[in-house]
């Protein structure tokens, strides 16, 4: 009886949904990548070893992903805001359930593309439907809102990284098996059918669990209880301090947004091109290699979690973010010169802590606002990435296409430079937060002196 109760309680938490969703996503990513490669290979002319043909395939793939990624990032903007507001008004499950419906539809469209031999451009319709349901912006902000509400400020960074760890481990497992599943097919259905069908099944289970099992528990999100000063003068002082705190919070929020957006531009821009880069000579990966390559990316979730677990005991959140950014900057710089598969994994190994910055920035943002604003703040942060993609996705794609002949990895050098720039606003936030306690102590002493004068 006790075991059944414990199992039911576990199924009602957010963690099983994260695992199911990411398992399905990892399978889908490998399937889409291979289907796009096959489609672009069939649509180009010339011999298999022709340099012009390989370049045309790269341009066709990058053009497809440019449109696909723009649709995936821009269509969720308005729906995600609406879902975030619903979540802050008490409908906490809405930002999770609605996007899952879109994910199910999108996976179904890819299955139809494979089985019915539809052109790959039909996936633009699938990703648009996924976006209009809220997409990743809504579902991940919804997950992080639930996590924030159920944790204290002191433990929030660790709890968020634990969620990221589950997400990464599920992605690692899904990526490792995805290449093998892709090669399974029955009769004349074609490669990828089983892989996409399993992904669709996992998303279906995730949707059912979100509707019928998920429960939202709200813990004590307060970090400490402040003791007010006695007397009228102290009340005035509190009002002044509160006004100054609000202004300070707004500056901190702006700096955190700036650093987070710059880092996302560097990471997302590079990752979008990496999908095409893996299919280009001299790498030219098959389905298994794609799965293993994606798994190496998810392994960074584990190393980043361990990094937070160890380093958070002795350094601040802002320092953690900077270490993570510099880790990615060094790895993506090395990626620019990769010509062999083993070099790819060496570049990945330098990105050990690359997943630390974004969840830690989310944690710091949640500490700058009240609990009733978690949903809209975290969703706005996620949507700021989508707005930025309107510029960086086409920019990265065109830069990659124009540098194919002399340095295909030039965009990775660009990402490394942008990442270093992103450390500047985070450093400023770290300095501001380190000075804040001293400011409050001086301010409190001033209020007490003023009170003594009034009493005297």
N, C-alpha and C positions, 0 to 999 in steps of 0.2 A: 504493500500500500504506500509506504514511504517512498519507494523508488519511483512509482508511478506519479506521485505528487511532485517529486523533484524533477522528473522528466517533463511533466506538463508545465511546471514553472519555468523551465529552461526554454521550452518552445514558445512561451509567451514573451520572451525577451527579444531585443532587436538583433542580437548576435546571429541566430540561425538565419534570419532574413539576409544579413550581409553575406554570409557564406554561400547561400543558394544563389543570390543575385550575382556574386562575383564568379562563381563556378560557371554559370550560364554565360556571363559576359566574356570570360576567357576563351571558352569554346567558340563563341560567336566571332571574336576578333580574328582568331586563326582561320576560321572558315571564310570570312569576308576577304581577308588578305590573299588567300589562295585563289578564291573565285575571281577576284579582281585581276590577279596576275594572269590566270588562264584566259580571261576575257580579253585583256589587252594584248596578250600574245597572239590570239586568234585574229585580232582585228588589224595587226600590222603585217606588212609585206616584207619580203626579202628573206635571206638565209638566216639560220639561227645564230650564226657567228658574225653577222654583219654589224659593224659598229653603228651605222646609221639606224638599223632596225632596233638595236638595243636602246639607243637614245630615244627613238620614237616611242618605244614601250614605256620608258621612264617618264616621258612627257605625258603620255596617255594616262598612266597610273597617277602621277602627281596631279594632273588636271581633275581626274575623277575625285581624288581625295580632297582636293581643294574645295570643290563644290559640296561634297559630302560633309566635310568638317564644318563648313560655314553654315549649312542647314542645321547640323546637329547643335551648333552653338547659338545661333541667332533665333531659331524658332521657339526655344523654351523661355525667352526673356519675359514676355507678358504672362504666360501661364504660370511660370514659377513664382512671380510676384504675387499673383492672385492666390496661389496655393500657400505661400508663406503667410499671407494675411489671414487666411482661413486657419492655418496652424496656430498663429498667435491668438486667435479668438477661441481656441479650445479644440479645434479639429486637428489634433496633432498627427493623426494617421493619414489625412488627406494628401500631404506632400509625398507620401510613400506609395499609397495605393494607386493614385492616378498615373504616375510615371510607369509603374509596373505594367499597367494595361497597355501603354504605348510600347514598352519593350516587347511584350508578347506579340503585338501586331507586327513590329519591325522584324522580329525573328521569323515570323510566319511568311513575311514577304520574301526574305532571303531563301527560305525553303522552296517557295514557289518559283523563284528565279532559277534555282538549280534543277528542279524537277521538270518544269515546263520550258526550260531553255530560253527564258526571257532575257533581254539585254540587261546588263549590269546597271544601267542608268535607272532602272526601276527602283533600285535601292534608295534613290533620292526621295522617292515618295514614301518609302518605309521610314527613313530617318526623319522626314518632316512630320509624319504622324507621331513618331516617338517624341519629337520636340514639342509638338502642340499639347502633349499630355504632361509636360513639365520637364521631361528628360532627366539627365544626371544632375543638373543644377538643383532641381526641386528635391529629388530623392536623397541626395547626399546632404543637402542642407537640412532636410527633415530628420535624417539619422543623427546628424551632429547636434541638432536642437534637442532631441530626446536625450542624447548622451549628456549634454550640458545641463539640462534640467535635473538629471539624476546624479550629479556629481558636485563636489565642493570645488571652490576656486583653486585650492592648493593641489588637488589631485586631478584637475581637469585635463592638463596637458598629458599626463600619464594615461588617463582613461581614453582620451582621444587617440593616442598613439596605439593603445591596445586594440581599439576598433580598427585602426589602419593595419595593424598586424594581422588580425583575422582576415581582413580584406585581401592583404597581400598573400597570405598562406593559401587562401582559397584560389586566388589567381594563379599561384605557383602550381598547385595541383592540377587545376584545369588546363593550364598551358602545357604541362608535361604530357598529359594524355591526349591533348587535342590533335597533335600531328598524327598519332596512330589512329584515332577515330576518323580523321578526315579520309584516310585511305580505305575505310570500310564502306561498302555500298552493295545494295541488292539489285539484281537483274539489271535493268537499263536506267536506273534512277540517277546514277552518276556519283562521283566522289563528292563528299561533303554532306550527303543527305543524312546519314546517321548522326554526324557531328551536330548539324543544325537542329535535328529532331530532338537530340538529348538536351541541347541548349534551351529549346522551346519548352520542353518538359520541366526543366529546372525553374524557369521563369514562371510557369504555370503554378508549380508548387509554392513558389515564393509569394505569388499573388494571393493564393488561398490562405497561406499562413498569415499574411498581413491583414486580410479581411476578418478572419475568424479567430485567430489566436493571439495576435500582438496586443500587448497591454502597455500603456504609457504610464510609468511610475515617476512621480516628481519627488526628488529628494530635497535636502536642504542645500541650496546653492549658495548660501551665505558663507563667506570665509571667516568672518569674525563679527562680534557684536561690539559696537563702539559705545563708550560711556560718555554721555553729554556733560558739558560743563554746567555748573550751577549758576543761575542768575540770568538776568535779562541781557547783560553784556555778552555772556557766552552764547546765547541764542543768536544775537546779531552776528557774532563771530562765526557761528556755524553756517549762517546764511551766506556770508561772504566767502567762506571756505568752499561751500557747495557750489557757488557760482564760479569760483576759480577752478574747481574740480571739473565742472561741466566743460568749461572752455579747454582745460587741459586734456580731457578725454577726447574732445573733438579733434584736437591736433594729433593726438596719438592714433586715433582711428584713421585719420587721413594719411599719416605716415605708414601705418600698417597696411592700408589698402594699396598705397604706392609700391611698397616693397613686395607685397604679395602679387600684384598684377605684373610687375616687371619680371618676377621670378617665373610666374606662369607663362608669360610670353616666351621666355628663354626655354623652359622645359617643354611646353606643349608644341611650340614651333619646331623644336629639334625632333621630338618624338613623331610628329606628323611626317617629317621628311625621312626619318629612320625607317618607316614602313616601306618606302620605295627604295631606299638605299640598300636594304637587305636583299632586294630582288635584283640588284644590279651586279654585273661583273666588277670585281673578282669574287664577291660573295655568292650571289645567285643561289639563295637558299631554297631547299625543298620544304614540304609541309612539316616534317619532323624537326628540321633545323629552326624553322619559324617558331614552332612550339617551344623548343628549348631556349631560343633567344628571348621570347616573351617571359618564360619562366625565370630567366636571369634578372629581368626587370622586376618581377614580383619578389625575388629573393631580397631585394633592397628593403622591402617592408620589414623583414625580420632584422636585418642589420641596423636599420634606423631605429626600430623599437628597442633593441639592446643598447644602442647608443644613448637614447633618451633615458633608459632605465639606469644606466651607469652615470652619465654626465649630469643629469638633472639634480643630483644630490649636491653638486658642488658649484654649478654655474647657473646663470639666469636663463630665462626663456629666450631673451634676445641673443645671447651668446650661442645658444643651441641653434637658433635659426641661421646665424652667420656661419657656423661650422658646417651645417647642412648645405648651405648655398655654395661655399667654397669647395665642398666635396663634389657637388655636381659640376661646378665650373672646371675643375681639373679633369674629371672624367670625360666630359663632352669635348674638351679641348683635344684630348688624346684621340677621341672618336673621329676627329677630322682626318686623321692620317691612317685609319684602319684599312688594311688591304687583305687580311687573312681572318679567318673565323676566330682563331685563338686571340688575335689582337682585339677583336670585338669584346670578348669576355674580360680581357685585361682592362679595357676602358670601363666596362661595367663595374669591375671590382673597385675602381677609384670612386664610384658613386655610392659608397657604403651608407652615407648618411643623407642622401639626396631627398628622402621622403620626410625628413624632420621639419623643414620650414613651414609648409602649408598647414598641417594640423596644429602646429604650435602657434602660428599666426591666428588661426581660428580661436584657439584657446585664449590668447591675449585679447582678441576682439571681444569675446564674450565677457571678459572681466571689465570691459570699459562701458558696458550697458547693463540695464536691468533685465531680469528674467523674462519680462513680458515683451522684450524687444529682441530676444535671441533669434527667433525665426527670421524676421525681416533683415536683421543685420547680417546673419550668416548667408542668407539667400542673396542679398545685395553683393556680398563679397564674391560669391560664386558667379553671379551674373556679370560682375565686372570683368571676369575672365572672358566671358562670351562677347562682350562689347569690344574688348581689346582684340579678339580674334578676327573681327571685321577688317582690321589692318594687318595683323601679323600673318594670318594664314595665306592670303594671296601674295604678300611680300616674300615670305619664306619660299613659297612655291616658285615664284618667278626668279628669285635669286638662285635657287637650286637648278632650275632649268638653264639659266645663263652661265652657270659655272660648271656644268657637267663635263666640259671638255678639258678644263685645266685644274680644277680642284673641287670635286663633288662634295667634299666635306666642309666647304667654306661656311655654310650656314651653321655648322657646329661651332666654328670659331666665333661667329657672331653671337650665338647663344652664351658662350663662355664670357664674352665681354659684357653682355647685358646682365648676366648673373652677378658679376662683380659690382656693377652699378647698383643692383638691388640691395646690396649690403649697406649702402649709405643711409637710406631712411630707417632701416632697422637699427643701425647703430645709434642714430639720433633718439629713437624711442627708448633704447636701452639707457642712454644717458639721462633722459628726462625722468624715467621711472626710478633710477637709482638716486636722483636728487629729491624725489617727491617726499619720502619719509622725513628727511631732514627739514624740508620746508614746512611740513605739518607740525613738527616739534617746535620750531621757532615761532610759528604762527600761534600755536596753543599757548606758549609762554607769554607772548604778547597779550593775548586775551586775558590771561590770569592777572598780569600786571595791571591791565585796564580795570579789571574787576576790583582789585584791591584799592585802587585810587577812588573808585566810585563808592566803595564801602567806607573808606577813610573819610 
